């Protein structure tokens, strides 16, 4: 099947306008594994915004002739785009929001390569060094607003959700927007788009013209979750672990909507952090919510958490279904507690420096067949370590479902094998099966074939 494509030359508007000759050379290096490949693939994902495709491998194959190069001029730079998805254009002109996102990709891949990965001043082998790198990436993207009271709500949830659930995410976003709260998501469709869309209406009614709709992504997932058009601040972190830390460092509270394996990964991540003794007194509002029909979904999530991580951790979140006003009210009240704590401790409003993030939650996990099979999923370990390993397991399922490398690995070597103690593995198997039954794994849910096999 042939897809409509467009060629264009794009000038920067808000973001990176000039590059050094060395940076241009890196981007023009088309050798395997070079910076060009990363830039090309992320750019294609941005240009695919609005299309219902969550398979990174299929996207790259669908537009295999796509190309993007730098035009270096004395006055600055332009991007020469070839065979780009036509949906990114209106009457032959690229949609402004997509153009902004395209240059945000350029800004971030250049900065991470040039200033972080190749910079001896950033020690990515220790926890503080990783957090410092994340801070600099976010600051370079100009997403911090010093002096502004805490108001950024992180919204997590699935890209493959029902219409009823999507409409509910919009309603929650609307109620949050009416109360002056801003929204941060993984920037994709579904539960990532709905809260932003709702918040725009709430902000408009309150005449808030500088609302923030922050999208945080990473190269492995961006093709499966192309940035939605409402995002006005897009940041690409180097990997999923740094992306997750960026969420909790910048956000002042978290709302979790229904989702699949990726949402379970995010839940385990934040609970793993909140279980650390150093974080016991840090106010961090956390709500699981959905329409009334999602009551059983969150009951399953709650039971899984109780069985695997213990009853105590269940006290760190509140479940609210069918009441978007209550969710927004809880979050709005929570901002006061966050603000007071930050003032008392001298912590920044715009970056949660005092939150303790263990190295186990920062170390990049490569979901190979060997690494997935060797994950320690058993009860004879500290609870935060179990949370870390369960998070990695769900991350591997996400990779096998929608990420290019994961999909190719499954095609070549077969299912990921997940092993563990029956007390943990059986409720995990039940939870994953419920995601499959409810079509939460992929957009083409009815055709989903599991990428994993449970070995009890």
C-alpha positions in Angstrom: 0.0 0.0 0.0 1.3 3.5 -0.9 0.9 6.3 1.6 0.7 10.0 0.6 4.0 11.8 1.2 5.2 15.4 0.9 8.6 17.1 0.4 9.3 20.4 2.1 11.9 22.7 3.5 11.2 23.9 7.0 12.6 26.9 8.9 12.8 27.0 12.7 10.3 29.1 14.7 10.7 28.6 18.4 13.6 26.2 18.9 17.2 25.6 17.7 18.1 28.0 14.9 21.9 27.6 14.5 24.2 24.6 14.6 28.0 24.3 14.6 29.7 22.6 11.6 30.6 19.7 13.9 27.0 19.2 14.9 25.9 19.3 11.3 28.5 16.7 10.4 27.2 14.4 13.1 23.7 14.7 11.8 24.8 14.1 8.2 26.6 10.9 9.2 24.3 8.2 7.8 26.4 5.3 9.0 24.7 2.7 11.0 24.3 3.7 14.6 25.1 7.4 14.0 23.2 10.3 15.3 21.4 10.7 12.0 19.4 7.4 12.5 18.2 8.6 15.9 17.2 12.0 14.5 15.5 10.5 11.5 13.4 8.0 13.4 12.3 10.5 16.1 11.5 13.1 13.4 9.3 10.6 11.5 7.4 9.8 14.7 6.7 13.5 15.2 5.5 13.8 11.6 3.2 10.9 12.1 1.3 12.8 14.8 -2.5 12.0 14.7 -2.3 8.7 12.9 -3.6 5.6 14.6 -0.4 3.5 14.5 1.5 2.3 17.6 4.0 -0.1 15.9 7.4 1.5 15.5 8.6 -1.2 13.1 5.6 -0.8 10.9 6.0 3.0 10.8 9.6 2.8 9.7 8.8 0.3 7.0 5.7 2.3 5.9 7.9 5.4 5.2 11.2 3.7 4.4 11.9 6.5 1.8 11.6 9.2 4.4 14.7 11.4 4.7 15.6 14.5 6.6 18.8 16.6 6.3 20.2 19.8 7.5 20.7 22.8 5.2 23.4 25.0 6.8 23.3 28.7 5.8 25.0 31.8 7.1 21.7 33.0 8.5 21.0 29.7 10.3 19.6 26.3 9.4 16.7 24.7 7.6 15.4 21.1 7.5 15.0 19.4 4.1 12.3 16.8 4.5 11.6 14.2 1.9 8.7 11.7 1.7 7.1 12.8 4.9 3.6 11.7 5.9 1.1 14.1 4.2 -1.0 14.3 7.4 1.7 16.7 8.8 0.8 19.3 6.2 -2.2 21.5 5.4 -2.3 22.7 1.7 1.4 21.8 1.4 2.5 23.7 4.5 3.6 21.9 7.6 1.4 22.3 10.7 3.1 24.8 13.0 2.9 22.6 16.1 4.5 19.7 14.3 7.2 22.0 12.9 7.9 23.1 16.5 8.1 19.5 17.6 10.5 18.7 14.8 13.0 21.3 15.9 12.5 20.2 19.5 13.7 16.8 18.4 16.7 18.4 16.8 17.5 20.4 19.9 17.3 17.5 22.3 19.2 14.8 20.3 22.0 17.3 19.6 22.2 18.5 23.3 22.2 15.0 24.7 24.9 13.8 22.3 27.1 16.8 22.5 26.6 18.1 26.1 25.6 15.0 28.1 26.9 11.7 26.7 30.3 13.1 25.5 30.8 15.4 28.5 33.1 14.2 31.3 31.4 16.6 33.7 28.3 14.4 33.7 29.0 11.1 35.5 26.2 8.8 34.4 27.5 6.0 36.5 26.1 7.4 39.7 22.7 8.5 40.9 23.4 12.2 41.4 25.1 12.5 38.0 22.0 11.0 36.2 19.7 13.4 38.0 22.0 16.3 37.2 21.9 15.3 33.5 18.1 15.1 33.5 18.0 18.6 35.0 20.2 20.1 32.3 18.3 18.4 29.5 15.0 19.9 30.9 16.5 23.3 31.5 18.0 23.4 28.0 14.4 22.7 26.7 13.3 25.8 28.7 10.5 24.0 30.5 11.2 25.4 34.0 9.3 28.4 35.2 11.0 29.7 38.4 8.8 31.5 40.9 5.6 29.9 39.7 3.7 28.0 42.4 3.4 24.1 42.0 0.7 23.3 39.5 2.1 20.7 37.1 0.0 17.4 37.2 1.5 14.4 35.5 -1.1 12.2 33.8 -0.3 8.6 33.1 -2.5 6.1 31.3 -2.9 3.9 28.2 -2.8 5.0 24.5 -5.3 2.2 23.8 -8.4 3.1 25.9 -12.1 3.1 25.3 -14.0 6.2 24.1 -15.7 6.4 27.5 -12.3 6.4 29.3 -10.9 8.9 26.9 -13.8 11.3 27.4 -13.3 10.9 31.2 -9.6 11.9 30.9 -10.8 15.0 29.0 -13.2 15.8 31.8 -10.5 15.5 34.5 -8.2 17.7 32.4 -11.0 20.3 32.1 -11.6 20.3 35.8 -7.9 20.6 36.5 -7.6 23.5 33.9 -10.5 25.4 35.6 -8.4 25.3 38.8 -5.3 26.6 37.1 -3.4 23.3 37.0 -1.1 22.4 34.1 -0.7 19.0 32.4 2.3 16.8 31.7 1.9 13.5 29.9 3.9 11.0 27.8 2.7 13.2 24.9 0.9 10.5 22.9 -2.7 9.7 22.2 -5.4 8.3 24.5 -5.0 9.1 28.2 -2.0 11.3 27.2 -4.0 13.5 24.9 -7.3 13.6 26.7 -6.2 15.6 29.8 -4.4 18.1 27.7 -7.4 18.6 25.5 -9.7 19.1 28.4 -7.3 21.5 30.2 -7.2 23.8 27.1 -10.9 24.4 27.5 -10.6 25.0 31.3 -7.7 27.4 30.7 -9.6 29.2 28.0 -12.6 29.8 30.3 -10.3 31.1 33.0 -8.4 33.2 30.4 -5.2 31.4 31.2 -3.1 32.1 28.0 0.2 30.5 29.1 -1.0 27.0 30.0 1.7 24.4 29.9 1.1 21.1 28.1 4.4 19.3 28.6 5.1 16.1 26.7 8.0 13.9 27.9 9.1 11.0 25.7 12.2 9.0 24.7 13.5 7.5 21.4 12.3 4.0 21.9 8.6 4.9 22.5 8.1 8.0 20.5 7.2 6.2 17.2 4.5 4.2 19.0 3.2 7.3 20.9 3.7 10.2 18.4 3.4 13.6 20.1 -0.2 14.8 20.1 -0.8 18.3 18.6 -1.7 19.9 21.9 1.8 19.5 23.4 3.4 23.0 23.5 6.6 21.8 25.3 8.2 18.6 24.0 11.3 17.0 25.5 13.0 13.8 24.4 15.0 12.1 27.2 17.7 9.5 26.3 15.8 6.4 27.7 12.7 5.2 29.5 14.4 5.4 33.0 15.4 9.1 32.5 12.0 9.8 31.1 10.3 8.4 34.2 12.6 10.4 36.5 11.9 13.5 34.5 8.2 13.0 35.2 8.6 12.8 39.0 11.2 15.6 39.2 9.1 18.1 37.3 5.6 17.0 38.3 3.9 18.0 41.6 1.3 15.2 41.6 0.3 12.2 39.5 -3.1 11.1 38.1 -3.2 7.6 36.7 -5.9 6.6 34.2 -6.6 3.1 33.0 -3.9 1.6 30.7 -1.9 -1.5 30.0 1.6 -2.7 30.6 3.1 0.8 30.2 0.8 2.2 32.9 1.6 -0.7 35.2 5.3 0.1 34.7 4.7 3.7 35.6 2.6 2.7 38.7 5.4 0.4 39.9 8.0 3.1 39.3 6.3 5.8 41.4 5.3 3.3 44.2 8.9 2.0 44.3 10.1 5.5 44.9 7.5 6.4 47.5 8.3 3.2 49.4 11.9 4.5 50.1 12.2 5.7 53.7 13.8 9.0 52.6 10.6 9.9 50.7 8.2 9.0 53.5 7.5 12.7 54.4 7.5 14.1 50.9 4.0 15.2 49.8 3.2 13.7 46.4 -0.5 13.5 45.6 -1.2 10.2 43.7 -4.7 9.3 42.4 -5.9 6.3 40.3 -9.0 7.3 38.5 -11.3 6.5 35.6 -15.0 6.4 34.8 -17.3 4.4 37.0 -16.9 1.5 34.6 -13.1 1.4 35.5 -13.9 0.4 39.1 -13.0 -3.3 38.5 -9.9 -2.3 36.6 -8.5 -0.4 39.5 -9.6 -3.1 41.9 -7.4 -5.6 40.0 -4.5 -3.1 40.1 -5.0 -2.5 43.8 -5.1 -6.2 44.6 -1.9 -6.8 42.5 -0.1 -4.1 44.5 -1.3 -5.5 47.8 -0.2 -9.0 47.0 3.2 -8.1 45.5 4.3 -5.0 47.4 2.2 -5.2 50.6 -0.7 -3.4 52.2 1.4 -0.5 53.5 2.1 0.9 50.0 -1.6 1.0 49.2 -1.8 3.9 51.6 0.3 6.1 49.2 -2.5 6.5 46.6 -6.2 7.1 46.5 -8.7 5.5 44.1 -11.5 7.7 42.7 -13.8 6.5 40.0 -16.5 8.5 38.2 -15.9 11.8 39.8 -13.6 14.2 37.9 -14.4 17.1 40.1 -13.2 15.3 43.2 -10.0 14.3 41.4 -9.2 17.9 40.5 -10.1 19.2 44.0 -7.8 16.7 45.6 -4.9 17.6 43.3 -5.6 21.3 43.7 -5.5 20.9 47.5 -2.4 18.8 47.2 -0.5 21.7 45.5 -0.7 23.7 48.7 0.9 20.8 50.7 3.6 20.5 48.0 4.3 24.3 48.0 4.5 24.5 51.8 6.9 21.5 52.0 9.1 23.0 49.2 9.3 26.3 51.0 10.0 24.7 54.4 12.8 22.6 53.0 14.2 25.1 50.5 13.5 22.8 47.5 12.8 24.3 44.1 9.2 24.6 43.0 10.1 23.5 39.4 12.4 20.5 40.2 12.0 18.0 42.9 15.6 17.7 44.1 14.8 16.1 47.5 13.0 13.1 46.0 15.3 10.0 46.5 15.6 7.9 43.3 17.7 4.8 43.9 20.2 3.7 41.2 18.0 0.6 40.6 15.3 2.9 39.2 17.8 4.9 37.1 19.9 2.1 35.4 18.7 1.6 31.8 17.2 -1.9 31.3 17.7 -3.4 27.9 14.8 -5.9 27.4 16.7 -8.7 25.7 15.5 -12.3 26.0 18.3 -13.1 28.4 17.7 -10.0 30.6 14.0 -10.7 30.7 14.5 -14.4 31.7 17.0 -13.4 34.4 14.8 -10.9 36.2 14.4 -11.7 39.9 10.7 -11.9 40.5 10.4 -13.4 44.0 9.4 -12.5 47.5 12.9 -12.9 49.1 14.0 -9.4 48.4 13.4 -5.9 49.6 10.1 -4.5 48.4 11.6 -1.6 46.5 13.8 -4.0 44.7 10.8 -6.2 43.8 9.1 -3.0 42.5 12.2 -2.2 40.4 12.2 -5.7 38.8 8.5 -5.7 38.2 8.9 -2.3 36.6 11.5 -3.8 34.3 9.4 -6.7 33.4 6.5 -4.5 32.3 8.9 -2.3 30.4 10.0 -5.4 28.5 6.4 -6.2 27.6 6.0 -2.7 26.3 9.1 -3.1 24.2 7.9 -6.4 22.7 4.5 -4.8 22.0 5.4 -1.5 20.3 9.1 -0.7 20.2 11.1 -1.5 17.0 14.0 -3.3 18.7 11.6 -5.3 20.9 9.3 -6.3 18.0 12.3 -7.5 15.9 13.7 -9.5 18.8 10.3 -11.3 19.3 10.2 -12.0 15.6 13.7 -13.5 15.7 13.8 -15.3 19.0 10.1 -15.9 20.0 8.4 -14.9 23.3 10.1 -13.3 26.2 10.1 -15.8 29.0 9.1 -14.4 32.4 10.0 -16.5 35.4 9.4 -16.1 39.1 7.9 -17.2 42.4 4.3 -18.4 42.1 3.1 -15.9 44.7 4.2 -13.0 42.4 4.0 -14.5 39.0 0.4 -15.8 39.2 -1.2 -12.4 40.1 1.1 -10.8 37.4 -0.1 -13.3 34.8 -3.7 -12.6 35.8 -3.2 -8.8 35.5 -1.5 -9.1 32.1 -4.3 -11.4 30.9 -6.8 -8.8 31.9 -5.0 -6.2 29.9 -5.2 -8.5 26.8 -8.9 -9.2 27.4 -9.7 -5.5 27.7 -7.7 -4.6 24.5 -5.2 -2.5 26.4 -2.0 -3.8 24.9 -2.1 -2.2 21.4 -4.5 -0.1 19.4 -5.2 -3.2 17.3 -6.2 -4.9 20.5 -8.4 -7.7 19.0 -5.4 -9.0 17.0 -2.9 -8.9 19.8 -0.6 -11.8 20.1 1.3 -11.8 23.5 5.1 -11.1 23.2 5.7 -12.9 26.5 5.3 -16.4 28.1 4.8 -16.9 31.8 7.0 -19.7 33.3 5.8 -20.6 36.8 
